Amino acid sequence: MDKSIKKVFIERKMFEIDCDLCTQDIAWLAISAAYSFGLSSYPVSRYIPCLATNKGGEILHPKLCLSKYEKLIGDEIYVKIKPDSQDVNSDNSNQDELNWLEQAFGNERFYMNINLKYFNI
């Protein structure tokens, strides 16, 4: 299988997403798969991803670059979609999902780590 093709699983459906040069991140991949999932459902709907994990069940940070973290991410990604807020049976209190959503689409999407080195001249 081509390294630029990722298999993304949502519920019982599998979508092959072509990542081309793999410069995108996990959030982009999850959004693309959620869009495809919405097109394949009846009635056609829009879904928001709320969590992405690799084959081993590790939660993938939404800003991981697909090309730099190939070994961690792997070829198979499992995406959970945000439950409908009007659904009485939905549980919106999962902290991992809330954190992932904030990192992917909230104010935390702009956070970055900076390492500074000072030299004495």
C-alpha positions in Angstrom: 0.0 0.0 0.0 1.2 3.5 -0.8 2.5 5.4 2.2 0.4 8.4 1.3 -2.9 6.5 1.6 -4.2 6.2 5.1 -7.1 3.9 6.1 -9.4 5.8 8.5 -12.1 3.9 10.3 -15.3 5.6 11.6 -17.8 3.3 13.3 -18.0 0.3 10.9 -16.9 2.1 7.8 -13.4 2.4 6.3 -12.2 5.4 4.2 -9.0 5.5 2.2 -7.7 9.1 2.3 -5.0 10.2 0.0 -2.6 12.4 1.9 -0.3 13.1 -1.1 2.9 14.5 0.4 1.8 13.8 4.0 2.3 17.4 5.0 -1.1 17.5 6.7 -1.9 16.8 10.3 -4.1 14.3 12.2 -6.9 16.9 12.5 -7.1 17.4 8.7 -7.2 13.6 8.2 -10.0 13.2 10.8 -12.0 16.1 9.2 -11.6 14.6 5.7 -12.8 11.2 6.9 -15.7 12.7 8.9 -16.7 14.6 5.7 -16.6 11.3 3.7 -18.6 9.6 6.5 -21.2 12.3 6.3 -21.5 11.9 2.5 -21.9 8.1 2.8 -24.6 8.3 5.5 -28.4 8.7 4.9 -29.5 11.4 5.2 -26.3 13.2 4.2 -24.9 14.9 7.3 -22.0 16.8 8.7 -19.9 15.3 11.4 -17.1 16.6 13.6 -14.3 14.3 14.7 -13.7 14.3 18.5 -10.9 11.8 18.9 -8.3 10.0 16.8 -6.3 6.9 17.8 -3.8 4.6 16.1 -4.1 0.9 15.8 -2.7 0.4 19.3 -5.3 2.6 20.9 -2.9 5.5 21.6 -4.6 9.0 21.3 -3.0 10.9 18.5 -2.4 14.7 19.0 -4.4 16.5 16.4 -1.4 18.6 15.2 0.9 15.6 14.6 2.3 15.9 11.1 1.7 12.8 9.1 5.1 12.7 7.5 7.2 13.2 10.7 5.4 10.7 12.9 4.8 7.9 10.4 5.8 5.1 12.9 3.6 6.4 15.7 0.6 7.0 13.4 0.8 4.0 11.2 -1.5 3.2 8.3 -4.7 2.8 10.2 -6.4 5.6 12.2 -9.6 5.2 14.2 -11.7 8.3 14.4 -14.6 8.9 16.8 -17.2 11.4 15.7 -18.8 13.9 18.1 -22.3 12.6 19.2 -25.3 14.7 18.3 -25.9 17.2 21.1 -29.7 16.5 20.9 -29.2 12.8 21.4 -30.4 12.0 24.9 -28.1 8.9 25.1 -24.9 10.8 24.2 -22.2 11.3 26.8 -20.4 14.6 26.3 -18.3 14.4 29.4 -15.4 12.3 28.1 -12.3 14.3 29.1 -10.0 12.8 26.4 -12.5 13.8 23.7 -13.0 17.3 25.1 -9.2 17.8 25.2 -8.8 16.5 21.7 -11.5 18.9 20.4 -9.9 21.8 22.1 -6.5 21.0 20.7 -7.8 20.5 17.2 -10.4 23.3 16.9 -10.3 25.4 20.0 -7.8 28.0 21.3 -5.2 25.3 22.0 -4.8 24.8 18.3 -2.5 27.8 18.3 -0.2 26.6 21.1 3.3 25.7 20.2 6.5 24.7 22.0 9.5 27.0 21.6 13.0 26.1 22.7 15.4 29.0 23.1 19.1 28.7 23.6 21.2 31.6 24.8 24.8 32.0 24.0 27.3 34.1 26.0 29.5 36.0 23.7 
